[in-house]
């Protein structure tokens, strides 16, 4: 049976699906030869097969001999794979299949991908085009949990969003409210009234922009957090500046030292208890645990690809953290000159470009027998040894440290590594 990419449950499986969709989006066929098939849950496969046989007959009318052959070959490949199903799985089934050129005309090779999506497929769709239609699946893997963020003082306000693991600064507004003044008597009172009116108008403007931004997310908006360095945040939160539907979603008002974009990131740190169930907070906690052990009990951690692989080989790793931005691959092959078995860590981009891999012993060219991403290699070894593995984004300061300071891979250990 053809391998099916299962419904993603872990962060690794979600990462694999996202990466696959990125790769599929880049593929381009010669003419309209790439088939995208979306099958909703419970749909009888016999009905789908009948529709595909009809498409196969229609494809016989395609004028171009090569295009006709490629489309019919792709349809036959899909039908062969669908024979193993009676009906679509509980969330449906998505199939991408078509002739992908390797270089010039005539070098096409049929590629077929079957995916059980993370959410139910809402429609039946058959599409034949020069590109795969991946948008519905991309929408399913897009982070949907959202928190609204507002940092405000008398000078400026910054509106942001926490989308899953990613913080996004959306808009910054300045107030134009004058600062201190030397007016006295009646002039002082008049000037104070003017300032209060300007502040009221500024709060209204912030509320209008924030309401427009946040209301787009509907029920996916889990809460709104307001922060700032002075009393302005309370004045804004208590007033009728946000849409009434949003006011009841305010989950906290946080005192912070900064305003502007810097204030948004400080707000995320100070409001961790308010967003404790978010993926952003979960990632920070995992990384903070690693950093704490690194400082207090360094024998309980490992970092860097080779050291973490060694920890997994010794079944010493309890939790592996890997950056989603790590673009490394593991290759294993045989040197064509000296016959030595070679295992190397290389850049994914170099592997995709087909750059030759040299033998460290004699400098000869290595014939690659096996190649996989580091994430897949780590996940495979973690499963064998009972270790947990989490893919960490670069949305947090700690996530950036994992990538740029610790080589993109770190582990919390069950016991001290036995150095070889």
Secondary structure, DSSP 8 states (H G I E B T S, - for coil): ----B----SHHHHHHHHHHHHHHHH--EEEEEEEEEEE-TT-BHHHHHHHHHHHHHHHTT-S-HHHHHHHHHHHHHHHHHHTT-SB--TT-EEEEEEEE-SSSTT--EEEEEEE--SS---S-EEEEESS---HHHHHHHS---EEEEEEE-SSEEEEEEEETTEEEEEEEEE----------HHHHHHHHHHHHHHHHHHHHHHHHHHHHHHHTTGGGEEEEEEEESSTHHHHHHHTT-S-HHHHTTEEEEEE-S--HHHHHHHHHHHTTTTTTTSHHHHHHHHHHHHHHHHHH-GGGEEESHHHHHHHHHTT-EEEEEEETT--EEEEEEEETTT--EEEEEEEHHHHHTT---B-TTT--BEEEEEEEEHHHHHHHHHHHHT-EEEEE-SSSHHHHHHHHTSTTEEEEESS-----
